[in-house]
Amino acid sequence: MQGSAGLTAYVPLIAMFVLAAGFALFSVTAAPYIGPRRYNRAKLDTYECGIEPSPQPVVGGGRVPVAYYLTAMLFILFDIEMVFLYPFVINIDALGLFGLVEIVLFIGTVAFAYAYVWRRGGLDWT
């Protein structure tokens, strides 16, 4: 019976997933019936970030500034840093001096990358 006792700890987690899935399903199903139905020409028209839509597609698609991609990549880089720092914070006592040295090296590496990007102008939005 020890196996079933261990599984009872997961009942709240499973209940939360069922509740979240039920809410999502209810929201998607009920939205067409509950939401407002005030359609007009402006709402049904294509929206392109405040720019008047062109009737013909731009040949070649136009150029997208590289700064958008660079900003996205930097966000991912520094967001993943937090993913690696969280387990350290949770187990700080169990890791001891070894964990402290490893996290200092990790933060130093990330700080070096941050300084490099800053120095190269990657954080300047022009």
C-alpha positions as CSV (number, residue, x, y, z in Angstrom):
1,M,0.0,0.0,0.0
2,Q,3.0,2.3,0.1
3,G,2.8,2.8,-3.6
4,S,-0.8,4.2,-3.5
5,A,0.1,6.4,-0.5
6,G,2.9,8.0,-2.6
7,L,0.5,8.7,-5.4
8,T,-2.0,10.6,-3.2
9,A,0.5,13.4,-3.0
10,Y,-0.1,14.1,-6.7
11,V,-3.9,14.4,-6.4
12,P,-3.8,18.2,-5.9
13,L,-1.6,18.6,-8.9
14,I,-3.8,16.4,-11.1
15,A,-6.8,18.3,-9.8
16,M,-5.2,21.6,-10.8
17,F,-4.5,20.4,-14.3
18,V,-8.1,19.1,-14.7
19,L,-9.4,22.5,-13.4
20,A,-7.1,24.4,-15.8
21,A,-8.1,22.3,-18.8
22,G,-11.8,22.6,-17.9
23,F,-11.5,26.4,-17.6
24,A,-9.7,26.6,-20.9
25,L,-12.3,24.4,-22.6
26,F,-15.2,26.4,-21.1
27,S,-13.7,29.7,-22.1
28,V,-13.2,28.7,-25.7
29,T,-16.6,27.1,-25.9
30,A,-18.5,29.9,-24.2
31,A,-16.8,32.9,-25.9
32,P,-18.8,32.8,-29.2
33,Y,-22.1,32.8,-27.2
34,I,-21.2,35.3,-24.5
35,G,-19.0,37.8,-26.3
36,P,-20.2,40.9,-28.1
37,R,-21.2,40.8,-31.7
38,R,-20.5,44.3,-33.0
39,Y,-18.9,43.7,-36.4
40,N,-18.2,46.5,-38.7
41,R,-15.9,47.1,-41.7
42,A,-13.0,48.4,-39.5
43,K,-13.0,45.3,-37.3
44,L,-13.1,42.9,-40.2
45,D,-10.3,44.6,-42.1
46,T,-6.7,43.5,-42.0
47,Y,-4.6,45.2,-39.3
48,E,-0.9,45.7,-39.9
49,C,0.4,47.5,-36.8
50,G,-1.1,50.8,-37.6
51,I,0.1,50.8,-41.2
52,E,-2.5,51.0,-43.9
53,P,-2.6,47.6,-45.5
54,S,-1.5,47.5,-49.1
55,P,-3.7,45.7,-51.7
56,Q,-0.7,44.0,-53.2
57,P,2.0,42.1,-51.3
58,V,5.4,43.7,-51.1
59,V,7.8,41.9,-53.4
60,G,10.5,40.2,-51.4
61,G,8.6,40.7,-48.1
62,G,10.6,43.8,-47.2
63,R,13.4,43.9,-44.7
64,V,12.9,43.2,-41.0
65,P,15.3,45.0,-38.7
66,V,17.8,42.6,-37.1
67,A,17.4,44.4,-33.8
68,Y,14.1,42.5,-33.3
69,Y,15.8,39.1,-33.6
70,L,18.8,40.3,-31.4
71,T,16.4,41.5,-28.7
72,A,14.6,38.1,-28.8
73,M,17.8,36.1,-28.5
74,L,19.1,38.3,-25.6
75,F,15.8,37.8,-23.8
76,I,16.0,34.0,-24.3
77,L,19.7,34.0,-23.1
78,F,19.0,35.9,-19.9
79,D,15.7,34.2,-19.3
80,I,17.4,30.8,-19.4
81,E,19.9,32.2,-16.8
82,M,17.0,32.4,-14.3
83,V,16.0,28.8,-15.1
84,F,19.5,27.7,-14.0
85,L,19.6,29.9,-11.0
86,Y,16.3,28.7,-9.5
87,P,17.4,25.2,-8.6
88,F,20.5,26.7,-6.9
89,V,18.4,28.9,-4.8
90,I,16.1,26.1,-3.8
91,N,19.1,23.7,-2.8
92,I,21.6,26.3,-1.6
93,D,22.1,24.5,1.8
94,A,22.6,21.1,0.2
95,L,25.1,22.2,-2.4
96,G,27.6,23.8,0.0
97,L,30.8,25.4,-1.1
98,F,30.9,23.4,-4.4
99,G,27.5,24.9,-5.4
100,L,28.7,28.4,-4.4
101,V,31.8,28.1,-6.6
102,E,29.8,26.8,-9.5
103,I,27.1,29.5,-9.3
104,V,29.8,32.2,-9.0
105,L,31.4,30.8,-12.2
106,F,28.0,30.7,-13.9
107,I,27.1,34.2,-13.0
108,G,30.5,35.4,-14.0
109,T,30.1,33.9,-17.4
110,V,26.7,35.4,-17.9
111,A,28.0,38.8,-16.6
112,F,30.8,38.6,-19.2
113,A,28.3,37.9,-22.0
114,Y,26.1,40.8,-20.8
115,A,29.1,43.1,-20.7
116,Y,30.1,42.0,-24.2
117,V,26.7,42.6,-25.6
118,W,26.5,46.0,-23.9
119,R,29.9,47.0,-25.2
120,R,29.0,46.0,-28.8
121,G,25.9,48.1,-28.6
122,G,23.5,45.2,-28.7
123,L,21.3,46.8,-26.1
124,D,21.0,50.1,-27.9
125,W,17.7,50.5,-29.8
126,T,18.3,52.8,-32.8
